[in-house]
C-alpha cells in the first residue's frame, strides 16, 4: 500500500481506526464496515477484507456503535484457560449444579408459548408435551427460536425495539483431529510455519482462520481448520448440511488447496458448528448497554428475565451470555456472586 498503513500490521490498522473514538463519533457512522473503510482508506479496507475473508453483505451488516461498545466491554487477556474436556464441560457442570438443587431438566422440549396466567404474577410456559406454571421465568431461548415463540409474553418481547434491532451474523467453525500434526512438516519450501495457538489466515477457499491447538494424549494433532463469518460462513454452513461424507470431502479438498505440496491425511474426526452471533443492525442507534439492561427485567414489576449473548454488550463470546445471567440472578434473586 502506498499510504501511512504500508508498514502496519492488521492489528495496528484496527488500532489506528479506533483512535480517539467515542460513542458520539460511533453514531456518526451507521455501518461498521463503512466506518472502517473511511478510517483506513480504500486500499486499507480492501486489504483487511481480503486477509480476513470479509465478503460484505449489507443484509448482515452491524452498526458501528455495536462494535464500539463491545470493544470497550471486553477485558480479555491471553491468560485464559479452556476446559480440558472442551467447552461442553461448562454445560455438564451446569447440569450437575441444577440437579444438585433438585431441579428437573427436560431435553428436546421446544417452548411454543409463554403467557401471563390469570393469577397475579404467574406465567404459563407450554411445550408440545408439557404445561408449566411458574412465578418466575428466565428466558434463555436463543434469538432465532425466540422469534417463533407465541403467547402475550413472546409477542411483547419480539416486538420490543431492543429485540427488533438485533441481527444475526452467520458464523462457522470446524476443528479436526489427525493421527499426527502434519502441518509441523512445513518447510521453507512451503514458505509457511504453523505454530501452536498461532493463527494462519487464508481466504483462498473461505476457511479463513486456521490455528493448531496442543497435542492429544497419544500425540494426535488438533487444529482449527476453519473459523469464519459473513458469506464464507454461509458457504461452509450450507456445505455442512450435505451428507457428512460429502462435506468432509469438500473440507479436505479446501485444506489441501491452502497447503499445496503438502500431504494432508484423512482426519480421525471432525467437529463443526454453524451458528449466529448477534449485533445491532446497521443504522440503528440502539445501545447494547441499554439492551442488556432491558433484558434483565424487560417488564417492570414482573418476574421475567432474558439471558443470552444476543442481548449482551460483549458479543460473540460466552462472557456476554454469562454477564446477562449474572444480572438476571441479581435482579430476581439478589444473588451477587453465583456459586461455581
C-alpha positions in Angstrom: 0.0 0.0 0.0 1.2 3.5 -0.7 -0.4 5.1 2.4 0.6 5.6 6.0 -0.6 2.0 6.5 2.0 0.5 4.3 4.2 -0.8 7.2 1.4 -1.5 9.6 0.2 -5.0 10.7 -3.6 -5.6 10.5 -3.8 -5.2 14.3 -2.1 -1.9 14.1 -4.5 -0.8 11.4 -7.5 -1.7 13.5 -6.0 0.2 16.5 -5.5 3.2 14.2 -9.1 3.2 13.1 -10.3 3.2 16.7 -8.1 6.0 17.9 -9.9 8.8 19.8 -13.3 7.2 19.3 -16.3 7.9 21.4 -20.0 6.9 21.5 -20.9 10.1 19.8 -18.5 9.6 17.0 -19.6 6.0 16.6 -23.1 7.2 16.0 -21.9 9.3 13.0 -21.2 6.0 11.1 -24.3 3.8 10.6 -22.3 1.0 9.2 -19.2 -0.5 10.9 -17.8 -1.6 7.6 -18.1 1.9 6.1 -16.6 3.4 9.3 -13.6 1.1 9.0 -13.1 1.8 5.3 -13.2 5.5 5.9 -10.7 5.3 8.7 -8.1 3.2 6.9 -8.8 4.3 3.3 -9.9 2.3 0.3 -6.6 0.4 0.0 -6.5 -0.5 3.7 -10.2 -1.5 3.5 -9.6 -3.8 0.6 -6.5 -5.3 2.3 -8.4 -6.1 5.5 -11.4 -7.5 3.6 -9.0 -9.8 1.7 -7.0 -11.2 4.5 -9.9 -11.7 6.8 -12.2 -13.1 4.2 -14.9 -10.4 4.6 -17.3 -10.6 1.7 -19.6 -7.8 2.7 -23.3 -8.5 2.8 -25.3 -5.5 3.9 -28.2 -7.7 4.9 -25.9 -8.9 7.8 -24.2 -5.5 8.4 -23.7 -4.3 12.0 -23.7 -0.8 13.5 -20.5 0.9 14.5 -22.0 1.5 17.9 -22.3 -2.3 18.5 -18.6 -2.8 17.7 -17.5 0.2 19.8 -19.4 -0.9 22.9 -18.3 -4.5 22.6 -14.7 -3.5 22.2 -14.9 -1.4 25.3 -16.7 -4.1 27.2 -14.0 -6.8 26.5 -11.4 -7.1 29.3 -9.9 -10.3 28.0 -6.2 -11.3 28.3 -4.3 -14.1 26.7 -4.1 -15.8 30.1 -7.3 -17.8 29.8 -7.8 -21.5 30.3 -10.0 -23.7 28.2 -11.7 -26.6 29.9 -9.7 -29.8 29.4 -12.7 -31.7 28.1 -13.8 -28.9 25.8 -16.3 -26.1 26.3 -19.1 -28.7 26.7 -17.8 -29.1 30.3 -19.5 -25.8 31.1 -22.8 -27.3 30.1 -22.1 -30.5 32.0 -21.2 -28.5 35.2 -24.4 -26.5 34.8 -26.5 -29.7 34.6 -24.8 -31.1 37.7 -25.5 -27.9 39.6 -29.1 -27.8 38.6 -29.7 -31.5 39.7 -27.9 -30.8 42.9 -30.5 -28.3 43.8 -33.3 -30.7 43.0 -34.4 -29.1 39.7 -35.6 -31.2 36.8 -34.4 -30.9 33.2 -36.3 -31.8 30.0 -34.3 -32.3 26.8 -35.8 -31.8 23.3 -38.7 -29.8 24.6 -39.1 -26.8 22.4 -41.0 -24.0 24.0 -44.1 -23.0 21.9 -45.5 -20.1 24.0 -45.1 -18.0 27.1 -48.2 -16.4 28.6 -49.4 -14.5 31.6 -51.8 -16.6 33.7 -55.0 -15.3 35.2 -53.4 -15.4 38.7 -51.2 -12.4 39.7 -47.5 -12.7 38.8 -47.9 -16.2 37.4 -46.7 -17.4 34.0 -47.5 -20.4 31.8 -44.8 -22.0 29.6 -46.0 -24.5 27.0 -44.1 -27.1 25.0 -45.5 -29.9 22.8 -46.0 -32.2 25.8 -45.9 -30.1 28.9 -47.5 -27.1 30.5 -45.5 -25.4 33.3 -46.8 -22.7 35.7 -44.2 -20.5 37.4 -43.9 -17.4 39.4 -40.5 -16.5 37.8 -39.3 -17.3 34.3 -35.8 -17.0 32.9 -36.0 -16.9 29.1 -32.7 -18.4 27.8 -34.0 -19.3 24.4 -31.6 -18.4 21.5 -32.5 -15.4 19.3 -33.8 -17.3 16.3 -36.1 -19.8 18.1 -37.3 -16.9 20.3 -38.6 -15.2 17.2 -41.0 -18.2 16.8 -42.4 -18.1 20.4 -46.1 -17.4 20.8 -48.1 -16.0 23.7 -48.5 -12.5 25.0 -45.0 -12.5 26.6 -43.5 -13.9 23.5 -45.3 -11.3 21.4 -44.2 -8.4 23.6 -40.6 -9.5 23.6 -40.4 -9.9 19.8 -42.0 -6.6 19.1 -39.9 -4.5 21.5 -37.5 -2.0 20.0 -34.4 -3.6 21.6 -35.3 -7.0 20.1 -36.2 -5.8 16.6 -32.9 -4.0 16.2 -30.9 -7.2 16.7 -29.5 -9.0 13.7 -27.8 -12.4 13.5 -24.4 -12.8 11.7 -23.6 -16.3 10.4 -20.5 -18.0 11.8 -18.9 -21.3 11.1 -16.1 -23.3 12.9 -14.5 -26.7 12.2 -11.9 -28.5 14.3 -10.2 -31.7 13.3 -8.0 -34.3 15.0 -5.3 -36.1 13.0 -3.1 -39.0 13.8 -0.1 -36.7 13.8 0.3 -32.9 13.3 1.1 -32.9 9.6 1.4 -29.1 9.5 4.6 -29.3 11.5 6.2 -30.8 8.4 6.1 -27.4 6.7 9.5 -26.4 5.4 11.0 -23.3 3.8 9.9 -24.8 0.5 6.3 -24.4 1.6 7.0 -20.8 2.7 5.0 -21.2 5.9 5.4 -22.1 9.6 2.4 -23.2 11.6 2.9 -23.0 15.4 0.6 -23.9 18.2 -2.0 -21.2 19.1 -0.8 -19.0 16.2 -3.5 -18.1 13.6 -2.9 -18.7 9.9 -5.3 -16.7 7.7 -6.3 -17.9 4.2 -9.3 -16.8 2.2 -8.4 -19.0 -0.8 -11.2 -21.5 0.0 -13.1 -19.5 2.6 -11.6 -21.4 5.5 -10.2 -18.0 6.8 -8.9 -18.6 10.3 -6.8 -21.8 10.9 -5.0 -22.5 14.1 -3.2 -25.5 15.6 -4.1 -26.5 19.1 -2.0 -28.5 21.5 -1.4 -32.3 21.1 -3.8 -35.0 22.0 -2.9 -37.7 24.7 -1.4 -40.0 22.1 0.4 -37.2 20.2 -2.5 -36.5 17.9 -2.6 -33.3 16.0 -5.6 -31.0 16.8 -6.2 -28.0 14.6 -8.9 -25.4 13.9 -9.4 -25.9 10.2 -11.9 -23.0 9.8 -13.4 -20.1 11.6 -15.2 -17.6 9.5 -18.2 -15.3 9.2 -20.3 -13.4 6.7 -20.6 -15.1 3.3 -17.8 -17.6 3.9 -19.7 -18.9 6.9 -22.8 -19.3 4.8 -20.8 -21.3 2.2 -19.5 -23.8 4.8 -22.7 -23.8 6.7 -24.6 -24.9 3.7 -22.0 -27.5 2.8 -22.2 -28.9 6.3 -25.9 -29.7 5.7 -24.9 -32.1 2.9 -24.2 -35.8 3.7 -21.3 -36.0 6.1 -19.0 -37.8 3.7 -19.6 -35.2 1.0 -19.0 -32.3 3.4 -15.8 -33.9 4.7 -14.5 -34.5 1.2 -15.1 -30.8 0.4 -13.4 -29.7 3.6 -10.4 -31.9 2.9 -10.0 -30.5 -0.7 -10.2 -27.0 0.7 -7.4 -27.7 3.3 -5.3 -29.3 0.6 -5.7 -26.2 -1.6 -4.4 -24.0 1.2 -1.3 -26.2 1.6 -0.2 -27.2 -1.9 2.7 -29.6 -2.0 2.0 -30.9 1.5 0.4 -34.3 2.3 -2.9 -33.7 4.1 -4.1 -37.0 5.6 -7.6 -38.0 6.4 -8.7 -36.7 9.8 -9.6 -39.1 12.6 -12.6 -36.9 13.4 -14.0 -33.5 12.6 -16.4 -31.4 14.7 -18.1 -28.3 13.3 -20.8 -25.8 14.2 -22.8 -23.3 12.1 -24.4 -20.6 14.2 -25.2 -16.9 14.6 -23.5 -14.2 16.6 -25.7 -11.1 17.3 -25.2 -7.4 16.7 -27.3 -4.3 16.4 -28.5 -3.6 12.8 -26.7 -1.1 10.6 -28.1 2.4 11.0 -29.5 1.7 14.5 -28.6 4.0 17.4 -29.8 1.4 19.9 -27.2 0.9 22.6 -26.1 -2.7 23.6 -25.8 -1.4 27.2 -29.4 -0.4 27.1 -30.4 -3.7 25.5 -28.6 -5.6 28.3 -30.2 -3.5 31.0 -33.7 -4.1 29.4 -33.2 -7.8 29.2 -32.5 -8.3 32.9 -36.2 -7.3 33.6 -38.0 -6.4 30.3 -41.4 -5.9 32.0 -41.0 -3.7 35.2 -42.7 -5.3 38.2 -42.9 -8.8 36.6 -40.6 -11.7 37.2 -39.5 -12.3 33.7 -35.7 -12.2 32.8 -34.0 -12.7 29.4 -30.4 -14.0 29.1 -28.1 -14.8 26.2 -25.4 -13.4 24.0 -27.9 -11.8 21.7 -28.8 -9.3 24.4 -25.3 -8.7 25.8 -22.8 -5.9 25.3 -20.0 -8.4 24.7 -21.0 -10.2 21.5 -19.5 -13.4 20.0 -18.2 -14.8 23.4 -19.5 -16.8 26.3 -18.7 -13.9 28.5 -21.5 -11.8 27.2 -24.1 -14.5 27.9 -22.7 -15.1 31.4 -23.0 -11.4 32.2 -26.7 -11.4 31.3 -27.2 -14.4 33.5 -25.4 -12.8 36.4 -27.6 -9.7 36.0 -30.8 -11.8 36.0 -29.7 -13.7 39.2 -29.0 -10.4 40.9 -32.2 -8.8 39.7 -34.6 -11.7 40.5 -32.9 -13.4 43.5 -30.5 -10.9 44.9 -27.6 -13.2 44.2 -24.4 -11.2 43.9 -21.9 -14.0 43.4 -23.3 -17.2 42.0 -21.8 -20.5 43.3 -19.2 -22.1 41.0 
